């Protein structure tokens, strides 16, 4: 993990990182202040998508979407995140090699002490490869 990633995860706590690192499911964290850029992804993300973690840090997760990604699901995702609500849905995303997979994912807002959303934690699980 690079120093940029460590600095950005500092506020989320080492316990959370330990849990995410041990998860069988793909876990990704984005930072609201950085236009929802990825600041963390676990090893299961690499296994699921084929993208190396170091290559996705600083990117918008939308790069995983493609022609068969359901636009209605993405609209609902944007609406829920814009209203600081939890999101859950299924859609088709794409691996680094271009192959599609159907995934179920949940995104949970992380709130700072004052209640403002600072990060989103996304948990993704493949349903069909």
N, C-alpha and C positions, 0 to 999 in steps of 0.2 A: 504494500500500500504506500502511495506517495505522500509527501508531507502536505501537499495541498488537500488531499483527502482527509488526512488526520486532523488538520486545522479545522476543516469544515464540520467534522464529526464531533469535535470536542464538546460542543453543547449538548449532544445527544446522549452521552454517557457510555462508558466502557461496557456496562452490563448489556445494553442494547446491542452493541456491536458484537459481543460474544455470542449472543443468541442468534443474531442474523448470520454470523459466520458458520454456525453449526446447523442451520436450517437446510433441509432437503429441498425446500422450495426456493425459487429465485426471489431474492430480496434486493430492492433498489431504493435509494433515497434521493429525492430531488430537493433543491433549495429554492424556496419561493423568491428570496432576494436576488437569486441569480437566474431569473426567468425560467424556473423549474428545470435547471440543468442538473444532470446526474452528478452527485457528489460521492456516491458509494454504490457498489454492487457486489454481491457475494459470489463465491465460486459456483454456486448453483446457477447463477445468471449466465456465467460463461458456458456451463454445460448445456443449458437450455438453448441459448441463442448462438453460440459459437463465436461471439464477440469477446475479446479480451477486455477485462475491466479497465486497464489503463487506456484503452482506445475509446472508451465511452464516457469517461469522466469529462464533464464540461459540455456534453451534448444534451440536446432535448430528446427525450425518449421517443418522440414521434418518428425517428429514423427507423424504428422497428416495424412501422406500419407500411402497407403496400396496397396494391390494387384491390385485393379481396378483403381488406380491413373494413368492417362495417361502419359506415359514416354515422349512422344513428347512435351506435354505441359510443363513438368518439364525441358526438354532440352531447350525449348524456354525461359523459366523463367531464367535459369542460363545464357543463352546467353545475354538476355536483361540486367540483373543485372550486369553481368560482363562488359558490355559496358556502364554502368551507365545510362541506358535508363529505362523509365517507362514500366511496363509490365501489360497486362490485359489478362485474360484467364478464362476458365472453366475447372473444373476437378472434380473427386470424391475424397473426403477426408473422414476421419473416426472420429467418436466421441469417447469419453472415453469408452462408452459401446460396442464399436466395430461396431456400425451401420454406414453404409455409407450415405453420403449426397452429392448431386451435388451442387457445389458452383461456383459463378462467383466472381473473385477477381481482384483487381488492386493493384499494388505495385509501389510506387513513391519514387524515391531517394530524400533524404534530404541532401542539400549541406551546408558545412561550408562556412564561409566568403571567403575563398580562392578558392572555387569551388569544393573542394574534397567532395565526398559522405561520410557522416559519419553514416547515418542511413537509413533504409528503413521503410516506413509506408505502411502496408498492410491493405486493407479494403476488408472484405469478406461478401458476402451475399448468403444465401442458396437459391437455385433455386428449388430443389426437395429433400425432405427428404426420 
